[in-house]
């Protein structure tokens, strides 16, 4: 691992709060039990990483390896991607952004969210930036973050030789009790009709954090 250019302690507080809350394992168990016809039971892992080969960069940024699984399907994790969190450090109220990356060989990283040794091999060369897949984060209230694509933006990516589009959006709520809930509203869009095909067809998935991975950043950034 390459050491980060910006020490964790010097990162903008709002970026640290967002990154700390996002780093973990999340599951919508209660929602899926209450409405099984509308919501499959998902488990989502968001694991801190610092890919080698990034080089020196004055902009504060933190990165997460993300994948998910349909708990009851018996199938392996899918939808492997990387989420980069950044902030403009010179602003009194930092401009928080989320940029998504694809993996050049996603099959090579299936299950890596549960294997930190494998994630330690991840390089910047393994990533593909996804144009148009950058979210702007607003903070309507303390402990609340809302991330969405800018108006008129379409997030596109290649899958099995075809261009696919996805509407990316999530809300994050850190409740006074300490409970953290991720409301994931990602939705696949038909490129011709604009019709929603998969994902949050009945509203956002309400994913409750039950494992905290945020302390792993301190270890990664000390090497």
C-alpha positions in Angstrom: 0.0 0.0 0.0 1.1 3.5 -0.7 0.7 6.0 2.1 -1.8 8.7 1.6 -0.7 12.3 1.0 -3.3 13.7 3.5 -3.2 12.4 7.1 -6.6 11.1 8.3 -6.6 13.7 11.2 -6.3 16.6 8.7 -9.2 15.5 6.5 -12.3 17.8 6.4 -14.6 16.7 9.3 -17.7 16.3 7.0 -15.7 13.9 4.7 -14.5 11.9 7.7 -18.1 11.6 9.0 -19.4 10.5 5.6 -16.6 8.0 5.1 -16.8 6.6 8.6 -20.6 6.0 8.2 -20.3 4.4 4.7 -17.5 2.0 5.7 -19.1 -1.2 6.8 -21.5 -4.1 6.0 -25.2 -3.3 5.5 -28.3 -5.4 5.2 -32.0 -4.7 4.7 -33.2 -7.8 6.7 -36.2 -6.1 8.3 -37.4 -4.5 5.1 -37.1 -7.8 3.2 -39.0 -9.7 5.8 -41.8 -7.0 5.9 -42.1 -6.8 2.1 -40.7 -9.9 0.5 -42.6 -9.4 -2.7 -40.9 -6.0 -3.3 -37.5 -6.2 -1.7 -34.9 -9.0 -1.9 -32.6 -9.4 1.1 -29.4 -7.7 0.2 -26.1 -7.5 2.0 -23.7 -4.8 0.9 -20.0 -4.5 1.9 -18.2 -1.2 1.6 -14.5 -1.8 2.5 -11.8 0.8 2.9 -9.0 0.6 0.4 -6.1 2.7 -0.8 -5.1 1.3 -4.2 -1.4 1.4 -5.0 -0.3 3.6 -7.9 -2.4 6.7 -7.1 0.7 8.8 -6.5 0.8 12.1 -4.6 -2.4 14.1 -4.7 -3.2 17.1 -2.6 -7.0 16.5 -2.8 -8.4 14.6 0.3 -9.9 11.4 -0.9 -11.0 8.1 0.6 -11.9 4.9 -1.4 -14.2 2.0 -0.8 -14.4 -1.4 -2.5 -18.1 -2.2 -2.8 -20.0 -5.4 -3.7 -23.3 -6.9 -2.7 -25.1 -10.3 -2.6 -28.7 -11.5 -2.7 -28.6 -13.3 0.7 -31.1 -15.9 -0.1 -29.9 -16.7 -3.7 -26.9 -18.8 -2.9 -25.0 -16.9 -5.6 -21.7 -15.2 -5.1 -21.4 -11.4 -4.6 -21.9 -9.2 -7.6 -21.7 -5.6 -8.8 -18.1 -5.0 -7.8 -17.1 -1.4 -8.0 -15.0 1.3 -6.2 -16.4 4.4 -4.6 -14.1 7.5 -4.2 -15.0 10.2 -1.7 -13.5 13.6 -2.1 -13.9 17.1 -0.6 -12.7 20.6 -1.6 -10.6 21.4 1.5 -10.4 25.1 1.0 -14.2 25.7 1.5 -15.7 26.5 4.8 -18.4 24.0 3.9 -16.6 21.3 1.9 -18.0 20.3 -1.4 -18.4 16.5 -1.0 -18.3 14.3 -4.1 -18.7 10.6 -4.8 -17.1 9.2 -8.0 -17.6 5.6 -9.0 -15.0 3.4 -10.8 -15.5 0.0 -12.5 -13.0 -2.8 -12.3 -11.3 -4.0 -15.5 -11.7 -7.6 -14.5 -14.5 -7.7 -11.9 -14.6 -11.5 -11.8 -11.1 -11.4 -10.3 -12.4 -9.5 -7.3 -15.6 -11.4 -6.4 -15.7 -11.8 -2.7 -12.7 -9.5 -2.1 -14.8 -7.4 0.3 -14.3 -10.2 2.8 -10.6 -10.8 2.0 -8.4 -7.8 2.9 -5.3 -9.6 1.8 -6.7 -9.7 -1.8 -7.8 -6.1 -1.6 -4.2 -5.2 -0.7 -3.3 -6.2 -4.2 -5.7 -3.8 -5.8 -3.9 -1.2 -8.0 -5.0 2.0 -9.7 -4.3 0.1 -12.9 -7.3 -2.2 -12.1 -9.8 0.7 -12.1 -11.8 2.3 -14.8 -13.3 5.7 -14.1 -16.9 5.9 -15.1 -17.7 9.3 -16.8 -21.0 10.7 -15.7 -21.0 8.6 -12.6 -20.1 11.3 -10.1 -22.6 12.2 -7.3 -22.9 15.5 -5.5 -23.5 15.2 -1.8 -25.7 17.6 0.2 -26.2 17.7 3.9 -29.8 18.8 4.7 -29.4 18.2 8.5 -26.7 17.0 10.9 -26.1 13.3 10.4 -27.8 13.3 7.0 -26.1 13.0 3.6 -27.9 12.9 0.2 -25.9 11.9 -2.8 -27.3 12.2 -6.4 -26.3 12.7 -10.0 -26.3 16.3 -11.3 -29.5 17.1 -13.2 -29.4 15.8 -16.8 -26.5 13.4 -16.1 -26.6 9.7 -17.1 -24.2 7.2 -15.6 -23.3 4.7 -18.3 -21.0 1.7 -18.3 -20.2 -1.3 -20.6 -21.5 -4.7 -19.6 -21.3 -7.8 -21.8 -20.6 -5.7 -24.8 -23.6 -3.4 -24.3 -23.9 0.1 -22.8 -26.0 0.1 -19.7 -27.3 3.1 -17.7 -28.0 3.4 -14.0 -29.6 6.1 -12.0 -27.3 6.4 -8.9 -28.7 7.8 -5.7 -28.3 7.2 -2.0 -29.2 8.8 1.3 -27.3 8.2 4.5 -28.7 8.7 8.0 -26.7 8.6 11.2 -29.4 8.4 13.9 -29.0 9.9 17.4 -28.9 6.3 18.7 -25.8 5.6 16.6 -27.7 3.4 14.1 -26.6 4.1 10.6 -29.0 3.5 7.7 -28.1 3.6 4.0 -31.1 4.2 1.7 -29.9 2.9 -1.7 -32.0 3.9 -4.7 -29.7 2.7 -7.6 -31.9 1.8 -10.5 -31.0 0.3 -13.9 -32.5 2.3 -16.8 -33.4 1.1 -20.3 -31.3 3.3 -22.7 -34.1 3.4 -25.3 -37.3 3.8 -23.3 -35.9 5.3 -20.1 -37.9 2.6 -18.2 -36.6 1.4 -14.9 -35.5 -2.2 -15.2 -33.9 -3.3 -11.9 -32.9 -2.1 -8.5 -35.0 0.2 -6.4 -38.3 -0.3 -8.4 -40.4 0.0 -5.2 -38.4 2.6 -3.4 -34.9 2.6 -1.8 -33.4 -0.4 -0.1 -33.2 0.4 3.6 -29.8 -1.1 4.6 -28.8 -1.0 8.2 -25.1 -1.1 9.1 -24.2 -4.0 11.3 -20.4 -4.1 10.9 -18.0 -1.1 11.0 -15.0 -1.2 8.8 -13.9 2.5 9.2 -11.0 1.8 11.6 -9.3 -0.1 8.7 -8.4 3.2 7.1 -6.0 4.1 9.9 -4.1 0.9 9.3 -4.0 1.3 5.5 -2.8 4.9 5.6 0.0 4.2 8.1 1.9 1.8 5.7 
